[in-house]
Amino acid sequence: MDAVRTAKRLGAEHAIIAYRRTEDEMPCRRAELHHAKAEGVEVLPLVSPLEFVAGEDGSVCAVKVQKMELGEPDESGRRRPVPIEGAIEEIPCDVAISAIGTNANPFAAKIGGKMELNKWGYIVADEETGQTTDPRIWAGGDIVTGAATVILAMGAGKKAAASITKSLLGE
Ligand SMILES: Cc1cc2nc3c(=O)[nH]c(=O)nc-3n(C[C@H](O)[C@H](O)[C@H](O)COP(=O)(O)OP(=O)(O)OC[C@H]3O[C@@H](n4cnc5c(N)ncnc54)[C@H](O)[C@@H]3O)c2cc1C
């Protein structure tokens, strides 16, 4: 939602959300969808991206999509998108953004030392102090919790600052 609305505000003639289910199954706040559409964002339901198509200069010029229909509900309770055989089309575009989630920054793995990472590549840190398993390093925010919120990241920063101060003062 943020990516598509930002694209629109930056002047995109058409800013389109290509989504494999319908608006009813979208895992977003209804208000968010309403505001996006009010801003001029278009929703293209029941399509799943297959590939980015390169133009003559090598830049993306279209997204090839598989058309879908709704089947039975899956474990999330939402109706499962099922591909319609042979129904493939191309949406012309200048920019394609995959806005489908986040991963740990691989930089964390390169810091080294005794700092432990969990199986998803996020840094293991003490919940109260932010200190990592390498006593010289503190961490906080998304790189510890995974994708979360600004408030949690700011809180982690404050806790870590207090803990670093104590450590430097030898307390
Ligand atoms: C699209 C989107 C919408 C969101 N909307 C909300 C919202 O409405 N409300 C909310 O509370 N949260 C929202 N979040 C989550 C929020 O943005 C994050 O939880 C928060 O920014 C985490 O803060 P952070 O300081 O841990 O990490 P970040 O804000 O990601 O900061 C990490 C910083 O490290 C820098 N960096 C990375 N690698 C290196 C390197 N090798 N060397 C030096 N610097 C480096 C990055 O450039 C970045 O500035 C949203 C996130 C996204 C992606």
The ligand as an SDF file (V2000), in Angstrom:
LIG
                    3D

 53 58  0  0  0  0  0  0  0  0999 V2000
    6.5290   -0.0960    3.6450 C   0  0  0  0  0  0  0  0  0  0  0  0
    6.6420   -0.0130    5.1360 C   0  0  0  0  0  0  0  0  0  0  0  0
    5.6640    0.6520    5.8630 C   0  0  0  0  0  0  0  0  0  0  0  0
    5.7660    0.7450    7.2450 C   0  0  0  0  0  0  0  0  0  0  0  0
    4.7970    1.4250    7.9210 N   0  0  0  0  0  0  0  0  0  0  0  0
    4.9250    1.5720    9.2590 C   0  0  0  0  0  0  0  0  0  0  0  0
    3.9660    2.3430    9.9850 C   0  0  0  0  0  0  0  0  0  0  0  0
    3.0020    2.8860    9.4380 O   0  0  0  0  0  0  0  0  0  0  0  0
    4.1460    2.4540   11.3310 N   0  0  0  0  0  0  0  0  0  0  0  0
    5.2020    1.8710   11.9850 C   0  0  0  0  0  0  0  0  0  0  0  0
    5.3420    2.0260   13.2000 O   0  0  0  0  0  0  0  0  0  0  0  0
    6.1060    1.1410   11.2940 N   0  0  0  0  0  0  0  0  0  0  0  0
    5.9970    0.9690    9.9620 C   0  0  0  0  0  0  0  0  0  0  0  0
    6.9200    0.2300    9.2740 N   0  0  0  0  0  0  0  0  0  0  0  0
    7.9860   -0.4250   10.0340 C   0  0  0  0  0  0  0  0  0  0  0  0
    9.0710    0.5560   10.4070 C   0  0  0  0  0  0  0  0  0  0  0  0
    9.4720    1.2760    9.2590 O   0  0  0  0  0  0  0  0  0  0  0  0
   10.2460   -0.2310   10.9940 C   0  0  0  0  0  0  0  0  0  0  0  0
    9.7940   -1.0630   12.0570 O   0  0  0  0  0  0  0  0  0  0  0  0
   11.2950    0.7110   11.5510 C   0  0  0  0  0  0  0  0  0  0  0  0
   11.7280    1.6220   10.5510 O   0  0  0  0  0  0  0  0  0  0  0  0
   12.4840   -0.0960   12.0820 C   0  0  0  0  0  0  0  0  0  0  0  0
   13.4930    0.8050   12.4640 O   0  0  0  0  0  0  0  0  0  0  0  0
   14.9850    0.3210   12.5050 P   0  0  0  0  0  0  0  0  0  0  0  0
   15.7710    1.4990   13.0010 O   0  0  0  0  0  0  0  0  0  0  0  0
   15.0760   -0.9660   13.2380 O   0  0  0  0  0  0  0  0  0  0  0  0
   15.3760   -0.0230   11.0060 O   0  0  0  0  0  0  0  0  0  0  0  0
   15.3880    0.9030    9.7120 P   0  0  0  0  0  0  0  0  0  0  0  0
   14.4250    2.0400    9.8340 O   0  0  0  0  0  0  0  0  0  0  0  0
   15.2460   -0.0350    8.5570 O   0  0  0  0  0  0  0  0  0  0  0  0
   16.8450    1.5270    9.7500 O   0  0  0  0  0  0  0  0  0  0  0  0
   17.9780    0.7780    9.3930 C   0  0  0  0  0  0  0  0  0  0  0  0
   18.9680    1.7560    8.8020 C   0  0  0  0  0  0  0  0  0  0  0  0
   20.2180    1.0990    8.5900 O   0  0  0  0  0  0  0  0  0  0  0  0
   20.7370    1.5190    7.3480 C   0  0  0  0  0  0  0  0  0  0  0  0
   21.6860    0.4920    6.8850 N   0  0  0  0  0  0  0  0  0  0  0  0
   21.4150   -0.7300    6.3720 C   0  0  0  0  0  0  0  0  0  0  0  0
   22.5530   -1.3820    6.0610 N   0  0  0  0  0  0  0  0  0  0  0  0
   23.5690   -0.5610    6.3840 C   0  0  0  0  0  0  0  0  0  0  0  0
   24.9830   -0.6560    6.3140 C   0  0  0  0  0  0  0  0  0  0  0  0
   25.5950   -1.7480    5.8250 N   0  0  0  0  0  0  0  0  0  0  0  0
   25.7060    0.3900    6.7350 N   0  0  0  0  0  0  0  0  0  0  0  0
   25.1140    1.5070    7.2360 C   0  0  0  0  0  0  0  0  0  0  0  0
   23.7920    1.6590    7.3320 N   0  0  0  0  0  0  0  0  0  0  0  0
   23.0220    0.6430    6.9170 C   0  0  0  0  0  0  0  0  0  0  0  0
   19.5190    1.6530    6.4560 C   0  0  0  0  0  0  0  0  0  0  0  0
   19.7750    2.4970    5.3660 O   0  0  0  0  0  0  0  0  0  0  0  0
   18.5210    2.2790    7.4310 C   0  0  0  0  0  0  0  0  0  0  0  0
   18.5910    3.6750    7.4380 O   0  0  0  0  0  0  0  0  0  0  0  0
    6.8520    0.1410    7.9040 C   0  0  0  0  0  0  0  0  0  0  0  0
    7.8370   -0.5310    7.1700 C   0  0  0  0  0  0  0  0  0  0  0  0
    7.7290   -0.6070    5.7980 C   0  0  0  0  0  0  0  0  0  0  0  0
    8.8160   -1.3040    5.0170 C   0  0  0  0  0  0  0  0  0  0  0  0
  1  2  1  0
  2  3  1  0
  2 52  2  0
  3  4  2  0
  4  5  1  0
  4 50  1  0
  5  6  2  0
  6  7  1  0
  6 13  1  0
  7  8  2  0
  7  9  1  0
  9 10  1  0
 10 11  2  0
 10 12  1  0
 12 13  2  0
 13 14  1  0
 14 15  1  0
 14 50  1  0
 15 16  1  0
 16 17  1  0
 16 18  1  0
 18 19  1  0
 18 20  1  0
 20 21  1  0
 20 22  1  0
 22 23  1  0
 23 24  1  0
 24 25  2  0
 24 26  1  0
 24 27  1  0
 27 28  1  0
 28 29  2  0
 28 30  1  0
 28 31  1  0
 31 32  1  0
 32 33  1  0
 33 34  1  0
 33 48  1  0
 34 35  1  0
 35 36  1  0
 35 46  1  0
 36 37  1  0
 36 45  1  0
 37 38  2  0
 38 39  1  0
 39 40  1  0
 39 45  2  0
 40 41  1  0
 40 42  2  0
 42 43  1  0
 43 44  2  0
 44 45  1  0
 46 47  1  0
 46 48  1  0
 48 49  1  0
 50 51  2  0
 51 52  1  0
 52 53  1  0
M  END
$$$$
